[in-house]
């Protein structure tokens, strides 16, 4: 499996699908399926049965997106970021291909 260039707490922009153009923060990376959960993006409604103290009803939650449908996004510069890998001080780090700055 290839190393994913998007990590938890990164900001991403959706480039494909019905949520195209929206940005959000990555909540979870599901590496086995190459999917991610993005805060406030791809909301679905589920019906839940009551259990213990929790009442039943309809619950809205985020569904996963395929990682190919999002790109890393720089909020300060308001632009997409192409990411590369390089080794610095014996550690593998992500860097912005346009500016050369370390993303982590």
N, C-alpha and C positions, 0 to 999 in steps of 0.2 A: 504494500500500500504506500502511495506517495505521501510525503509530508505536506500537510495542508498549510496554506499561506494565510488563512484567517483563523484567529484565536478568539477565545472568550473575552468580552469587554471591548472588542474592536467596534468601530462604527462602520457600517456597510450601507451601500445603496443598492436597491433592487433594480436590475436592468432587464428583467423579463417577467412576464406573467401579469396578472391583473393588478398587482401592487407596484407596478413599474414606476420608478421615480421617487419612491418613498425611502427615507433613511431611518436607521434605527441601530440599537446597540445589540450585539450578539449576546444572548443569554446562555446558550449551550452549543457545543459542537459535537455532532454525532458522527465520529470518524468512520465507523464501520460502513455506514450507509452514504457517506459524503453529504450529509444534511446538516443544517444549522437551524436554531431557533432564534428569531429576531424579535426584540421587544416591540409590541404593537403592530407587527406585520403578519399577514396571513392568518387573521383571526377566524376561528371556527366556533360554532355553538354545539355543545354536547349536552345531552340529557343525563342527569346523575340521580341515582337512587339515594334516599336518605341512609346514612350510616352513623350510628352513635349520636353524637351531638350535632353533626352536620345535617342541615336540612337538604332535601332533594330539590330538584328544579333544573333550570337551564344554566349552564356555565359557559362563559366565553373564555377561550384560551388560544394561545398561539400554536399553529401547526408548523411543521418543519418545512424548510425550503431546500432545494438542491443547491449545493455550494456554487454551481456554475451559473446560477441566476442572480448572484450578488457580486459586487466588487468592493474592495476596501475603499473607504471614503475618508478624506481629510476635512474635518469640519472647519478648521481655522482658515484654510485656503479655499474651501468650497470646491474641491476637485477630486476626481478619482485618483487612486494611487496604484501604480504598477509596482509589484513587490518582487524583489530578487533575494537570493541568499548569498551571504559571504561569511567568512570566518574572521572574527576579531578577538584577539586575546585568547585563542583556543576555544571560543564559543561560536556556535552558528547563530547568526542574527539576521533578521529581516531588514531590508533597506529599500528606500524609495528610489526607483530607477531614474527618475527625472532629476531629483536634487542630490541624491547620494546620501541623504540623512537616514540614520537608523530609525526604524519604525517602532521598535519595542520601547 
